[in-house]
Amino acid sequence: MEEGIPKMKVAAIGLGSMGYGMAKSLVRAGHDTYGFDIVPERMQSLVDEGGKSAELNAIAPELDAAVLIVLNAAQTEAVLVGEDGILPKMKKGAVVMSCATVAPDFARAMEAKCSEVGVLYVDAPISGGAIKAAQGQLSILSSATPEAYAAAEELFEATAETVFRLGDCAGAGSAMKAVNQMLAGIHIAAMGEAITFGMTQGVEPASFVEVISKCAGTSWMLENRAPHVVAGDYTPHSAINIWLKDLGIVLDIAKGAKFGAPITAAALQQYLAAAGTGLGFEDDAAIAKVYARNAGITLPGMD
């Protein structure tokens, strides 16, 4: 940490693949970082890497910031204003940085609840994956008041390569994340469809990656996920089940806007099919297995 910049006391709540990487980045930046998760081993791992240990309720009044990297809106709400929520315990001027994919209306509601008790709120969904989270190089799709942005500046510095400032109140960040997740989910499903279609025509997966990644049909998701199929490695960097949640949120928002999103709906059906056959906790590249099963194709690594 640069001289003259006071370190913050931060709670990183949710130490999954993204949250753990963000917490490590906060530790590396010199902040007093307390990690919290339902899996005790993750909390201990962070302590082993320089994090701090405390009871959340005990430390809540002393926090300068709470970074919420939980699964969804329900968990975000529970952490903040549930039966044992931290928001009433936090000091005025502290900042909540909320990173889960949620509906814009929910982000606005949480901002309002924070404002009632003098706590600042940053609508800050994240993109980039577990590796970039660990490197402190995420993209943050944010929206917040100027005061909240100022309070979160050191959090951004520690965790992000790019911070998009999309509005002066919550909601705009979550709206942009919904757009991103729509495209990302569709692109992964399209990759699964294309790589298995190619196999029906004699195109080997490795050749598919080599050629299509240099052609107009490529996408960031294709280049990132198709090599998992080639390697037959479905270790969950981002699991199938995430897309049931995220594309479900996208379609809920679309329904509220009376907007038809048929391609998104078709992609979600493929993720549902994958989860229904026991693939929910595998890497989302396993969407290719749905197409392979239906076409009688054996992917690399499949029996």
Residue pairs with C-beta under 8 A, 6 or more apart in sequence:
1 7
1 29
1 30
1 31
5 154
7 30
7 31
7 32
8 31
8 32
8 64
8 65
8 154
8 155
9 31
9 32
9 34
9 59
9 62
9 63
9 64
9 65
10 26
10 31
10 32
10 33
10 34
10 63
10 64
10 65
10 66
10 67
10 155
11 33
11 34
11 35
11 36
11 56
11 59
11 60
11 63
11 65
11 66
11 67
11 86
12 19
12 22
12 23
12 26
12 33
12 34
12 35
12 36
12 46
12 67
12 69
13 19
13 36
13 37
13 56
13 66
13 67
13 68
13 69
13 70
13 79
14 36
14 37
14 68
14 69
14 70
14 71
14 75
14 100
15 23
15 35
15 36
15 37
15 39
15 42
15 43
15 46
15 69
16 37
16 69
16 71
17 130
17 133
17 236
17 237
17 238
18 69
18 99
18 126
18 129
18 130
18 133
18 138
19 37
19 67
19 69
19 70
19 99
19 133
20 35
20 42
20 45
20 46
20 133
20 134
21 130
21 131
21 132
21 133
21 134
21 135
22 67
22 69
22 99
22 126
22 133
22 138
22 159
23 33
23 35
23 46
23 51
23 67
24 46
24 49
24 134
25 133
25 134
25 135
25 136
25 158
25 159
26 33
26 67
26 155
26 158
26 159
27 33
27 46
27 49
27 50
27 51
28 50
28 136
28 158
29 136
29 154
29 157
29 158
31 154
31 158
32 52
33 46
33 50
33 51
33 52
34 51
34 52
34 53
34 54
34 56
34 59
35 42
35 43
35 46
35 47
35 51
36 43
36 56
37 43
43 51
43 53
47 53
56 86
57 84
57 86
57 89
60 66
60 86
60 89
60 90
61 89
61 90
61 91
62 91
63 86
63 90
63 91
63 94
64 94
64 95
64 151
65 94
65 95
65 96
65 97
65 151
65 152
65 155
66 79
66 86
66 90
66 94
66 95
66 96
66 97
67 97
67 99
67 155
67 159
68 76
68 79
68 80
68 96
68 97
68 98
68 99
68 100
69 99
69 100
69 126
70 76
70 79
70 100
71 100
71 245
72 100
72 101
72 102
72 245
73 100
73 102
73 103
73 106
75 100
76 98
76 100
76 102
76 106
76 110
77 106
77 110
78 85
79 85
79 86
80 86
80 87
80 96
80 110
80 113
80 114
81 87
81 88
81 113
87 96
87 113
87 114
87 117
87 119
88 117
90 96
90 117
90 119
91 119
92 117
92 118
92 119
93 118
93 119
93 120
93 151
94 119
94 120
94 151
95 119
95 120
95 121
95 122
95 148
95 151
95 152
95 155
96 110
96 114
96 119
96 120
96 121
96 122
97 122
97 124
97 152
97 155
98 107
98 110
98 121
98 122
98 123
98 124
99 124
99 125
99 126
99 140
100 125
101 125
101 174
101 177
101 178
101 181
101 245
101 246
101 249
102 125
102 174
102 249
103 174
103 178
103 249
103 252
103 253
104 170
104 171
104 172
104 174
104 175
104 178
104 253
105 171
106 174
107 123
107 143
107 170
107 171
107 173
107 174
108 169
108 170
108 171
110 121
110 170
111 121
111 123
111 144
111 169
111 170
111 171
114 120
114 121
115 121
120 144
120 145
120 147
120 148
120 151
120 152
121 144
121 148
121 170
122 142
122 143
122 144
122 148
122 149
122 152
122 170
122 173
123 142
123 143
123 144
123 170
123 171
123 172
123 173
123 174
124 140
124 141
124 142
124 144
124 152
124 173
125 140
125 141
125 173
125 174
125 176
125 177
126 133
126 138
126 139
126 140
126 141
126 160
127 138
127 139
127 140
127 141
127 177
127 180
128 137
128 138
128 139
128 161
129 224
129 237
129 238
130 237
130 238
131 237
132 138
132 139
132 161
133 159
136 158
136 159
136 160
136 161
137 160
137 161
138 159
138 160
138 161
138 162
139 160
139 161
139 162
139 163
139 164
140 156
140 159
140 160
140 162
140 163
140 164
140 173
141 164
141 166
141 173
141 174
141 176
141 177
141 180
142 149
142 156
142 163
142 164
142 165
142 166
142 173
143 165
143 166
143 167
143 168
143 169
143 170
143 171
143 172
143 173
143 174
144 152
144 167
144 168
144 169
144 170
144 173
145 168
145 169
146 168
149 165
156 163
164 173
164 176
166 172
166 173
166 175
166 176
167 173
175 253
178 249
178 250
178 253
181 246
181 247
181 249
181 250
182 247
182 250
182 261
182 264
184 221
185 243
185 246
185 247
185 250
185 264
185 267
185 268
185 271
186 263
186 264
186 267
187 219
187 220
187 221
187 222
188 221
188 225
188 243
188 267
188 284
188 285
188 287
189 266
189 267
189 270
189 271
189 287
190 219
190 222
190 267
191 219
191 221
191 222
191 225
191 226
191 285
191 287
191 288
192 229
192 270
192 285
192 287
192 288
192 289
192 290
192 291
193 270
193 291
194 208
194 212
194 217
194 222
195 205
195 208
195 226
195 229
195 288
196 288
196 291
196 292
196 295
196 297
196 299
197 291
198 204
198 205
198 208
199 205
199 292
199 295
199 297
199 299
200 295
200 297
205 226
205 229
205 230
205 299
205 300
206 230
208 226
209 223
209 226
209 227
209 230
212 218
212 222
212 226
213 222
213 223
213 226
225 283
225 284
225 285
226 285
228 234
228 283
228 285
229 285
229 288
229 299
229 300
230 300
231 300
231 301
232 299
232 300
232 301
232 302
233 283
233 301
234 279
234 282
234 283
234 285
234 286
234 301
235 283
236 281
236 282
236 283
236 284
237 283
238 283
238 284
239 280
239 281
239 282
239 283
239 284
240 271
240 274
240 275
240 279
240 280
240 281
240 282
240 283
240 284
240 286
240 287
241 275
241 280
241 281
242 284
243 267
243 268
243 271
243 284
244 268
244 271
244 272
244 275
244 280
247 264
247 267
247 268
247 271
248 268
250 261
250 264
251 261
251 264
251 265
251 268
254 260
254 261
254 264
270 287
270 290
270 291
271 284
271 287
273 290
274 280
274 282
274 286
274 287
274 289
274 290
277 289
277 290
277 293
279 286
279 289
279 290
288 299
289 299
289 302
291 297
292 298
292 299
292 302
